[in-house]
């Protein structure tokens, strides 16, 4: 499940991720990304992986489609996590966007927020 968090503003979309991600989760978030792209041209994402229990195949496909559709519209993506798998996931996303992707450990949340806002 995605939860929009309080640092979301203008072109910055900030999300917490918990549990298993479904296609329905992406159907809720994708229009938010689309609108931010329409309004601002480029967007920044802050993705805080609190607890991820997997991603359904259709959800994974929606994730890939969103990145491909907005390849040139992603300015920065900060991924905050606590496992090697989450770091790998952030590294795998990098080729699908033209902007920067940076992984942060949970101990560096403040640094991640500053980096993505800059």
Backbone bond lengths (Angstrom), bond angles and torsions (degrees), N, CA, C in turn:
res aa  C-N    CA-C-N  psi(-1)  N-CA   C-N-CA  omega(-1)  CA-C   N-CA-C  phi
1 X - - - 1.435 - - 1.526 109.00 -
2 X 1.326 115.67 140.94 1.455 122.13 174.14 1.521 109.17 -97.58
3 X 1.322 115.68 141.81 1.459 121.38 174.07 1.519 106.88 -130.97
4 X 1.324 116.78 126.17 1.461 121.16 177.94 1.525 107.62 -76.13
5 X 1.333 116.21 132.12 1.468 119.10 -177.53 1.530 111.46 -111.36
6 X 1.320 114.11 169.46 1.463 122.60 -165.77 1.520 117.27 -63.40
7 X 1.289 120.49 -16.19 1.471 119.04 -179.83 1.536 112.04 -85.97
8 X 1.332 116.91 1.92 1.463 120.73 177.01 1.533 108.84 -64.81
9 X 1.326 115.35 126.30 1.466 120.91 176.53 1.519 109.12 -164.09
10 X 1.305 115.50 146.13 1.458 122.82 179.04 1.532 112.11 44.84
11 X 1.342 118.20 -114.22 1.467 121.10 -176.79 1.526 113.32 -88.69
12 X 1.330 117.81 -0.22 1.460 121.93 179.93 1.527 110.41 -97.78
13 X 1.326 115.97 120.47 1.461 122.43 175.93 1.520 106.40 -110.67
14 X 1.334 115.95 118.11 1.459 121.65 -176.23 1.523 109.58 -113.10
15 X 1.336 115.13 126.89 1.459 120.83 -174.46 1.525 111.43 -129.99
16 X 1.320 114.91 144.85 1.457 121.54 165.64 1.522 105.89 -104.61
17 X 1.316 116.39 142.47 1.458 121.70 179.59 1.524 108.32 -117.97
18 X 1.333 115.36 129.49 1.464 120.94 178.54 1.517 109.78 -141.92
19 X 1.322 116.69 139.85 1.459 121.68 175.22 1.510 112.81 80.51
20 X 1.320 115.28 -156.72 1.466 121.74 -179.81 1.521 108.95 -94.26
21 X 1.330 115.56 130.12 1.465 120.48 -178.63 1.519 110.46 -83.76
22 X 1.327 114.65 136.70 1.457 121.18 -178.64 1.524 110.03 -119.30
23 X 1.305 115.33 168.06 1.459 121.06 176.01 1.528 110.23 -58.77
24 X 1.324 117.53 -37.16 1.465 121.93 179.60 1.533 111.09 -61.97
25 X 1.336 116.45 -36.52 1.463 119.41 177.18 1.530 110.40 -59.27
26 X 1.317 116.01 -45.07 1.468 119.83 179.81 1.515 111.80 -69.06
27 X 1.310 117.41 -32.28 1.464 120.73 177.81 1.524 111.43 -65.01
28 X 1.322 117.75 -22.38 1.467 121.49 177.01 1.528 111.60 -86.73
29 X 1.313 117.40 -36.20 1.465 121.58 -174.51 1.532 112.44 -86.38
30 X 1.313 117.47 -36.42 1.472 120.59 -176.33 1.531 112.57 -55.99
31 X 1.344 120.21 -44.06 1.475 118.67 177.72 1.532 112.93 -61.50
32 X 1.322 117.62 -31.28 1.458 121.49 177.03 1.529 110.17 -65.69
33 X 1.314 116.29 -42.99 1.466 120.86 177.32 1.529 109.87 -65.73
34 X 1.333 116.87 -44.71 1.465 120.86 179.38 1.527 111.27 -57.86
35 X 1.337 116.94 -43.96 1.467 121.07 -179.29 1.524 110.75 -65.80
36 X 1.323 117.47 -42.82 1.466 120.17 179.00 1.525 110.82 -62.22
37 X 1.331 117.36 -38.67 1.470 121.08 177.22 1.528 109.86 -64.09
38 X 1.326 116.94 -44.40 1.468 121.03 178.27 1.527 110.78 -60.79
39 X 1.328 116.74 -43.63 1.463 121.12 -176.12 1.523 113.99 -76.42
40 X 1.336 117.79 -34.88 1.466 120.50 -170.98 1.527 114.81 -122.25
41 X 1.320 118.41 -9.20 1.461 120.95 179.26 1.523 113.25 86.14
42 X 1.311 116.65 -52.25 1.470 121.76 177.66 1.524 108.33 -128.64
43 X 1.328 115.28 149.05 1.463 120.15 -179.11 1.527 110.55 -125.33
44 X 1.320 113.62 160.54 1.459 122.20 173.70 1.524 106.71 -119.98
45 X 1.329 116.42 140.59 1.460 121.29 177.47 1.522 109.68 -119.12
46 X 1.313 114.66 137.68 1.458 123.10 172.47 1.517 104.69 -117.92
47 X 1.329 117.82 115.36 1.468 121.80 -175.05 1.522 108.31 -121.72
48 X 1.329 114.79 108.24 1.468 121.44 -178.66 1.519 108.61 -101.02
49 X 1.318 115.90 110.35 1.465 122.31 -175.98 1.529 109.65 -88.53
50 X 1.334 115.61 87.33 1.471 120.12 -178.51 1.520 111.50 -68.32
51 X 1.316 115.69 -49.01 1.464 121.71 -179.57 1.520 106.98 -160.65
52 X 1.296 116.74 115.57 1.462 120.70 -178.82 1.522 108.18 -116.00
53 X 1.326 114.28 123.26 1.462 120.97 -178.00 1.527 111.03 -105.38
54 X 1.316 116.38 18.65 1.456 120.76 178.35 1.515 112.32 118.87
55 X 1.315 113.66 176.53 1.458 120.80 -179.66 1.527 107.54 -139.60
56 X 1.310 115.48 127.60 1.463 120.78 179.14 1.529 109.12 -65.34
57 X 1.342 118.58 148.44 1.472 120.76 -178.69 1.533 113.17 -53.51
58 X 1.325 117.96 -43.32 1.472 119.69 179.10 1.524 111.17 -66.27
59 X 1.311 116.80 -33.60 1.461 120.69 177.26 1.529 110.11 -67.03
60 X 1.332 116.68 -42.57 1.460 120.52 177.38 1.526 110.23 -59.19
61 X 1.323 116.61 -42.83 1.459 120.93 179.30 1.530 110.52 -63.39
62 X 1.328 117.67 -41.25 1.472 120.90 177.22 1.527 110.46 -62.51
63 X 1.320 117.13 -39.19 1.456 121.97 177.96 1.524 110.12 -60.61
64 X 1.317 116.70 -49.79 1.467 121.54 179.59 1.525 110.62 -61.16
65 X 1.328 117.98 -45.13 1.471 121.12 -179.86 1.525 111.43 -60.73
66 X 1.330 116.86 -39.99 1.467 120.30 179.45 1.522 110.13 -63.75
67 X 1.326 116.67 -46.59 1.469 119.47 178.72 1.525 111.38 -62.44
68 X 1.324 118.01 -41.81 1.464 120.50 179.95 1.520 111.89 -66.16
69 X 1.332 116.68 -43.16 1.473 121.08 -179.64 1.529 110.64 -63.77
70 X 1.325 116.15 -33.84 1.466 120.43 -176.52 1.524 112.19 -110.68
71 X 1.326 116.67 29.18 1.463 121.74 -177.89 1.532 111.58 -48.38
72 X 1.325 117.37 -47.17 1.462 122.07 -176.93 1.523 113.38 -89.98
73 X 1.317 117.68 2.23 1.464 120.74 -175.08 1.524 113.87 -105.95
74 X 1.315 117.72 -2.98 1.466 121.07 -179.21 1.524 108.81 -95.99
75 X 1.315 115.66 115.07 1.464 119.86 179.84 1.523 110.82 -83.17
76 X 1.338 116.60 -47.72 1.467 122.05 -179.36 1.519 109.12 -149.32
77 X 1.321 115.21 147.45 1.461 120.69 170.86 1.525 107.17 -133.83
78 X 1.326 115.55 119.57 1.462 121.55 173.64 1.523 107.04 -100.75
79 X 1.314 116.33 124.69 1.466 121.99 177.88 1.525 107.37 -113.67
80 X 1.332 115.48 124.39 1.455 121.00 -179.03 1.520 107.57 -113.36
81 X 1.325 116.26 123.89 1.455 119.48 -176.82 1.512 112.09 -150.48
82 X 1.338 114.43 -170.39 1.459 118.67 -177.57 1.521 113.33 -143.69
83 X 1.332 116.87 17.49 1.470 117.67 179.69 1.526 110.63 -142.41
84 X 1.314 114.55 161.67 1.465 120.09 177.09 1.525 111.19 -61.80
85 X 1.342 116.48 -37.44 1.464 120.98 179.60 1.526 110.44 -61.52
86 X 1.317 117.40 -42.06 1.467 120.70 -179.57 1.525 111.05 -67.71
87 X 1.311 116.45 -37.51 1.467 119.56 176.12 1.526 109.92 -64.43
88 X 1.328 116.96 -43.39 1.458 121.38 177.79 1.524 110.92 -60.08
89 X 1.335 116.86 -43.33 1.470 121.24 178.58 1.526 110.24 -56.84
90 X 1.335 116.80 -44.09 1.466 119.47 -179.48 1.523 110.89 -65.85
91 X 1.326 117.15 -36.90 1.465 120.43 178.34 1.521 111.47 -68.41
92 X 1.327 117.17 -34.63 1.468 120.77 178.19 1.523 112.06 -68.90
93 X 1.324 117.43 -27.71 1.466 121.11 179.96 1.529 111.94 -73.72
94 X 1.315 117.57 -26.85 1.462 121.93 -173.19 1.527 114.85 -53.45
95 X 1.332 120.42 -42.84 1.459 118.86 -179.54 1.539 114.31 -67.69
96 X 1.332 116.57 -13.33 1.460 120.41 -176.58 1.522 113.44 -92.96
97 X 1.317 117.73 3.93 1.460 120.61 177.31 1.521 109.53 -137.35
98 X 1.333 115.38 157.52 1.463 119.07 179.34 1.518 111.98 -89.34
99 X 1.320 118.35 -15.35 1.460 121.90 -178.92 1.517 112.43 -89.41
100 X 1.327 114.51 -168.63 1.463 121.48 -178.30 1.523 111.27 -88.12
101 X 1.318 115.63 142.62 1.463 122.44 170.81 1.519 106.28 -122.76
102 X 1.334 115.47 128.68 1.457 119.14 -179.54 1.521 108.84 -134.85
103 X 1.323 115.67 133.78 1.462 122.65 179.21 1.516 109.59 -97.57
104 X 1.332 115.73 137.85 1.460 122.86 177.61 1.523 109.15 -129.12
105 X 1.307 116.56 143.80 1.463 121.33 170.94 1.530 108.11 -76.38
106 X 1.342 116.71 159.77 1.457 121.48 179.21 1.523 112.41 -57.64
107 X 1.313 117.14 -28.96 1.463 120.38 179.58 1.527 111.80 -68.09
108 X 1.332 117.42 -11.39 1.468 121.72 -178.09 1.535 111.95 -116.12
109 X 1.337 117.17 31.51 1.473 120.20 -179.36 1.524 111.20 -57.32
110 X 1.324 118.26 -45.55 1.470 120.34 -178.95 1.525 111.01 -60.99
111 X 1.319 116.44 -41.79 1.468 121.18 177.98 1.533 110.50 -63.08
112 X 1.331 117.04 -41.44 1.467 121.51 179.25 1.519 110.81 -62.78
113 X 1.317 116.26 -43.55 1.476 119.92 179.99 1.519 111.43 -64.42
114 X 1.318 116.97 -41.85 1.466 119.79 177.77 1.524 111.24 -64.87
115 X 1.332 116.32 -43.06 1.462 120.40 -178.79 1.530 111.16 -61.75
116 X 1.309 117.94 -45.77 1.466 119.98 -176.07 1.525 111.87 -72.51
117 X 1.322 117.74 -27.61 1.469 121.04 178.67 1.523 112.03 -76.73
118 X 1.332 116.81 -27.05 1.457 122.23 -175.24 1.514 111.71 -66.99
